[in-house]
Amino acid sequence: MMNQVDKRKHQRYIPSAKTFVYTADSFGRILDISAGGFSLQYIDVDSPIRKQENVDILLGTLSLMKVPVTVVWDSRTGVPRGRDASIMSKVGVKFVDLTSQQKDMIDFFISQQIAGNA
């Protein structure tokens, strides 16, 4: 069996504090985070993050506003059963064009608020 090559550039961490991402239309919970991006779980029909947009992130007690991200992958893990059924889905995003302050806050959060490696 061939080993799959891991293309990640940054170690991912599981946040110890509740971490959320908000957009104008929806929100989701961050499952893991790195200096390069994060994965997010959401309950919705559509992804809370469009292909590319600015999002607001609540990292424990820290908040980052208008963080530019691009969707890398989007995976729906449920099958709708009727008109009002919810779908548990995950989306992976990468940070793009972060300001120095945004980078510093993400690095600070990772150094202070992680529960372990993802």
FENVEN-V229775 format. One record per residue. N is the residue number from 1. RES is the residue in three letters. OMEGA is omega in radians with two decimals (none if undefined). D_LAST is the distance of its C-alpha to the last C-alpha in Angstrom with 1 decimal. Layout:
n = {N	N}
res = {RES	RES}
omega = {OMEGA	OMEGA}
d_last = {D_LAST	D_LAST}
This chain:
n = {1	2	3	4	5	6	7	8	9	10	11	12	13	14	15	16	17	18	19	20	21	22	23	24	25	26	27	28	29	30	31	32	33	34	35	36	37	38	39	40	41	42	43	44	45	46	47	48	49	50	51	52	53	54	55	56	57	58	59	60	61	62	63	64	65	66	67	68	69	70	71	72	73	74	75	76	77	78	79	80	81	82	83	84	85	86	87	88	89	90	91	92	93	94	95	96	97	98	99	100	101	102	103	104	105	106	107	108	109	110	111	112	113	114	115	116	117	118}
res = {MET	MET	ASN	GLN	VAL	ASP	LYS	ARG	LYS	HIS	GLN	ARG	TYR	ILE	PRO	SER	ALA	LYS	THR	PHE	VAL	TYR	THR	ALA	ASP	SER	PHE	GLY	ARG	ILE	LEU	ASP	ILE	SER	ALA	GLY	GLY	PHE	SER	LEU	GLN	TYR	ILE	ASP	VAL	ASP	SER	PRO	ILE	ARG	LYS	GLN	GLU	ASN	VAL	ASP	ILE	LEU	LEU	GLY	THR	LEU	SER	LEU	MET	LYS	VAL	PRO	VAL	THR	VAL	VAL	TRP	ASP	SER	ARG	THR	GLY	VAL	PRO	ARG	GLY	ARG	ASP	ALA	SER	ILE	MET	SER	LYS	VAL	GLY	VAL	LYS	PHE	VAL	ASP	LEU	THR	SER	GLN	GLN	LYS	ASP	MET	ILE	ASP	PHE	PHE	ILE	SER	GLN	GLN	ILE	ALA	GLY	ASN	ALA}
omega = {-3.10	3.08	3.10	3.14	3.13	-3.08	-3.12	3.10	-3.05	3.04	3.11	-3.10	3.07	3.14	3.08	3.10	3.06	-3.13	-3.05	3.05	-3.13	2.98	3.13	-3.02	-2.97	3.05	3.08	-3.12	3.12	3.12	3.07	-3.06	3.04	3.08	-3.09	-3.12	-3.12	2.96	-2.95	3.05	-3.12	3.06	-3.10	3.05	3.14	3.10	3.11	-3.12	3.05	-3.07	3.10	3.13	3.04	-3.13	3.03	-3.08	3.03	-3.12	-3.07	3.11	3.10	3.02	3.09	-3.09	3.05	3.12	-3.12	-3.14	3.03	3.12	3.10	3.10	3.11	-3.05	3.06	-3.05	-3.13	3.10	-3.13	3.11	3.14	-3.01	-3.05	-3.09	3.07	3.12	3.02	-3.08	3.09	3.08	3.08	-3.13	3.02	3.08	3.07	3.05	3.09	3.01	3.09	3.14	3.12	3.09	-3.13	-3.13	3.10	3.10	3.12	3.13	-3.12	-3.11	-3.05	-2.89	3.13	3.12	-3.13	3.10	3.10	none}
d_last = {23.2	21.8	18.3	16.7	16.3	13.0	14.5	11.9	13.6	11.1	7.9	5.3	4.9	5.5	9.3	11.7	14.5	15.4	14.8	17.0	18.4	22.1	24.5	28.2	27.9	24.7	21.4	17.9	14.9	11.9	8.7	6.4	8.4	9.5	13.1	13.7	12.7	10.7	10.5	13.0	14.4	18.2	21.3	24.1	26.2	25.2	22.1	22.2	21.7	24.3	23.9	24.3	24.9	24.4	22.4	22.3	19.1	19.2	16.6	17.7	21.2	20.9	21.9	22.0	24.7	25.2	22.0	22.7	20.1	20.5	19.1	17.5	17.1	18.1	17.8	20.0	19.1	22.3	26.0	28.5	31.2	33.9	34.6	32.5	29.4	26.0	23.2	19.5	17.9	14.8	15.3	13.4	15.3	15.9	17.8	21.4	24.1	22.6	25.2	24.9	24.7	21.7	19.9	20.8	19.7	16.2	16.0	17.6	15.3	12.2	14.3	15.6	13.4	9.9	9.1	6.5	3.8	0.0}
